[in-house]
Amino acid sequence: MDVKTLLQKENYTFDDLCSIMAILRSENGCPWDREQDHKTIRNNLLEETYEAIEGIDNGDSEILKEELGDVLLQVVFHARIAQEENDFDIDDVADGVCKKLILRHPHIFADVKADTSEQVLKNWDEIKKTEKHQKSATDTLRSVSTAMPSLMRAGKLQSKAAKVGFTYANTAESMGKVDEEYTELVDALKAGDPTKIEEEFGDLLFAVTNAARLSGVNAEEALFRTNEKFIDRFSAMETTAKEQGSELCELSVNKLQECWNKAKK
């Protein structure tokens, strides 16, 4: 499709998006778009995904619609780059995900019985293991993407380990591990070995994530909410300081703590 035809349209479709991307990447297209490759736009995909999630969290359908479009743009962008490299195209992407959905829903597209969500997820996991040629529990763990946020990845690793029975019976038992890791961290801090300190901080975070999982809490989401709470309280601190005629940077540690305690209330 040429530029003139595109400009005459009032509404656009997915095919139009692919055509626009082809034009932008063409010899006479946009210099910036032509210069990009998978790695240079890698972070764009991450950023747009997080912005779409923000739309979901805020319950804002207009923002979600816009940000899903930005995510879709990144998918089309990567697919176009791959097509130019004779690797794959957007139809191959669609073909692959359609085949995956059909294969992983045998209770819909075949004669497998699955009347509950639990049965569906169990079938999904088994089919995925076969697809990915995962012959051991360790293979399953190694398949968890290293690009995930670390708290999220820790929870996913722990959930997969739990499926073969490697887990605590309950939260109370897991909290014993949290106490143990905290003690080891304190010892490492006293010893002053930077490598050991980093290791023990990691162990403590991993143990806390496991305790959260066993409590039915998503550690990534819990930390997200705490981050937002911190910003709200920090804002209240700043308001209190300004009401007293000061900037936060002008206050003593004790005065800052007083403002923080007031914000918490």
C-alpha positions in Angstrom: 0.0 0.0 0.0 1.3 3.5 -0.9 1.4 6.6 1.2 -1.4 8.3 -0.8 -3.8 5.4 -0.3 -3.0 5.4 3.4 -3.6 9.1 3.8 -7.1 8.8 2.2 -8.3 6.3 4.9 -10.4 7.4 7.8 -9.8 4.3 9.9 -6.9 1.9 9.9 -6.4 -1.9 10.5 -3.6 -4.2 11.6 -2.6 -4.6 7.9 -2.3 -0.8 7.6 0.0 -0.8 10.6 2.2 -3.3 9.0 2.2 -1.3 5.7 3.1 1.9 7.6 6.0 0.1 9.3 7.2 -1.2 5.9 7.1 2.4 4.5 9.1 3.8 7.5 11.7 1.1 7.1 12.0 1.5 3.3 14.8 3.1 1.4 13.0 6.5 1.4 11.5 6.0 4.8 12.3 7.5 8.2 16.1 7.8 8.9 15.6 6.9 12.6 13.3 3.9 12.0 15.7 2.6 9.3 18.7 2.7 11.7 17.1 0.5 14.4 17.6 -3.2 15.1 16.3 -5.7 17.7 18.7 -4.5 20.4 18.3 -0.8 19.9 14.6 -1.0 20.4 14.7 -3.7 23.1 14.0 -1.3 26.0 11.1 0.3 24.0 9.2 -3.0 24.3 9.8 -3.1 28.0 8.8 0.5 28.6 5.6 0.2 26.5 4.6 -3.0 28.3 5.0 -1.4 31.7 2.9 1.6 30.5 0.2 -0.8 29.3 0.3 -2.4 32.8 -0.1 1.0 34.4 -3.3 1.5 32.3 -4.6 -1.8 33.6 -3.7 -0.9 37.2 -5.4 2.5 36.9 -8.5 1.0 35.3 -8.1 3.6 32.5 -9.4 2.0 29.3 -8.4 4.9 27.0 -4.8 4.7 28.3 -4.8 0.9 28.0 -6.0 1.1 24.4 -3.3 3.6 23.5 -0.5 1.7 25.3 -1.6 -1.7 23.8 -1.2 0.0 20.5 2.3 1.0 21.4 3.1 -2.6 22.4 1.6 -3.8 19.2 3.8 -1.3 17.3 6.9 -2.8 18.9 5.8 -6.3 17.9 5.3 -5.2 14.3 8.6 -3.3 14.4 10.6 -6.4 15.5 8.8 -8.6 13.0 9.6 -6.2 10.2 13.3 -6.1 11.1 13.2 -9.9 11.1 11.5 -10.0 7.8 14.2 -7.8 6.2 16.8 -10.2 7.6 14.9 -13.2 6.0 14.3 -14.6 9.4 10.6 -14.5 10.0 7.6 -12.1 9.4 4.5 -11.0 11.3 2.5 -13.9 9.8 5.0 -16.3 11.2 4.5 -14.7 14.6 0.8 -15.1 14.3 1.1 -18.6 13.0 3.3 -19.6 15.9 1.0 -18.3 18.6 -2.1 -19.7 17.0 -0.5 -23.2 16.8 0.6 -22.8 20.5 -2.9 -21.9 21.6 -4.5 -24.8 19.8 -1.9 -27.2 21.1 -2.1 -26.0 24.7 -5.9 -26.2 24.8 -6.5 -29.8 23.9 -9.7 -29.7 26.1 -11.1 -27.3 23.4 -9.4 -28.4 20.2 -9.0 -32.1 21.0 -10.6 -34.8 23.2 -8.7 -34.1 26.5 -11.0 -33.5 29.5 -10.3 -30.5 31.7 -13.3 -29.2 33.7 -11.4 -26.9 36.1 -8.8 -24.2 35.8 -6.4 -26.4 37.8 -6.7 -29.2 35.3 -6.1 -26.7 32.4 -3.0 -25.3 34.0 -1.6 -28.8 34.7 -2.2 -29.8 31.1 -0.6 -26.5 30.0 2.6 -27.2 32.0 2.9 -30.7 30.7 2.4 -29.7 27.1 4.9 -26.8 27.5 7.5 -29.2 28.9 7.2 -31.4 25.8 7.3 -28.4 23.5 10.4 -27.0 25.1 12.1 -30.4 25.4 12.3 -30.0 29.2 13.5 -33.5 30.4 14.1 -32.6 34.0 12.9 -30.3 36.8 16.1 -28.3 36.4 15.3 -27.7 32.7 12.0 -26.2 33.8 13.7 -23.8 36.1 16.3 -22.8 33.6 13.5 -22.0 31.1 12.3 -19.1 33.3 13.4 -15.9 31.5 16.4 -14.1 33.0 15.0 -10.8 31.6 12.2 -10.9 34.2 12.3 -8.5 37.2 14.2 -10.5 39.8 11.4 -10.7 42.4 9.0 -11.9 39.8 11.5 -14.5 38.6 12.2 -15.7 42.1 8.5 -16.3 42.7 8.2 -18.2 39.4 11.2 -20.4 40.2 9.8 -21.2 43.6 6.4 -22.1 42.2 8.0 -24.5 39.7 10.2 -26.0 42.4 7.0 -26.5 44.5 5.4 -28.6 41.8 8.0 -31.3 42.5 7.5 -31.0 46.2 10.4 -28.8 47.0 8.7 -26.2 49.2 7.8 -25.4 52.8 4.6 -26.7 54.2 3.3 -23.3 55.1 4.2 -19.6 55.7 5.3 -20.2 59.3 7.9 -22.7 58.2 9.2 -20.4 55.5 9.5 -17.5 58.0 12.1 -19.6 59.9 14.2 -19.4 56.7 13.7 -15.7 56.6 15.0 -15.4 60.2 18.0 -17.6 59.3 18.9 -15.5 56.3 18.5 -12.3 58.2 20.9 -13.6 60.9 23.4 -14.6 58.2 23.1 -11.1 56.7 23.8 -9.4 60.0 26.9 -11.6 60.4 28.1 -10.7 56.9 27.6 -7.0 57.6 29.7 -7.3 60.7 32.4 -9.2 58.8 32.4 -6.5 56.1 32.9 -8.7 53.1 31.2 -7.0 50.2 30.7 -10.2 48.2 29.2 -12.0 51.1 27.0 -9.1 52.0 25.6 -9.0 48.5 25.0 -12.8 48.6 23.2 -12.6 51.9 21.0 -9.7 50.8 20.0 -11.9 47.8 19.3 -14.9 50.0 17.1 -12.8 52.3 15.1 -11.3 49.4 14.7 -14.8 48.0 13.4 -16.1 51.3 11.0 -13.2 51.8 9.7 -13.8 48.3 9.0 -17.4 49.1 7.2 -16.5 52.3 5.1 -14.1 50.4 4.2 -16.8 47.8 3.2 -19.2 50.5 1.0 -16.5 52.0 -0.7 -16.0 48.6 1.0 -12.7 48.0 2.8 -11.7 44.8 6.1 -10.2 46.0 6.5 -8.1 42.9 3.0 -6.5 43.3 3.5 -6.1 47.1 6.7 -4.1 46.5 5.0 -2.1 43.8 2.3 -1.0 46.3 4.9 -0.3 48.9 6.8 1.9 46.4 3.6 3.9 45.8 2.9 4.2 49.5 6.4 5.5 50.1 5.9 8.2 47.5 2.6 9.2 49.0 4.2 9.4 52.5 7.2 11.2 51.2 4.9 13.8 49.6 3.1 14.2 52.9 6.5 14.7 54.6 7.4 17.4 52.1 4.0 19.1 52.7 4.5 19.1 56.4 8.0 20.6 56.1 6.8 23.4 53.8 4.0 24.2 56.2 6.7 24.7 58.8 8.6 27.0 56.4 11.4 24.5 55.5 12.6 22.3 52.7 13.2 18.6 53.5 17.0 19.0 52.8 17.1 21.7 55.6 15.7 19.4 58.3 17.7 17.3 60.7 17.4 13.5 60.8 15.2 13.7 63.9 13.0 16.3 62.3 12.7 14.2 59.2 11.7 11.2 61.3 9.0 13.3 63.0 7.6 14.4 59.6 7.6 10.7 58.5 5.8 9.5 61.6 3.2 12.2 61.0 2.8 11.1 57.4 2.3 7.5 58.4 -0.6 8.6 60.7 
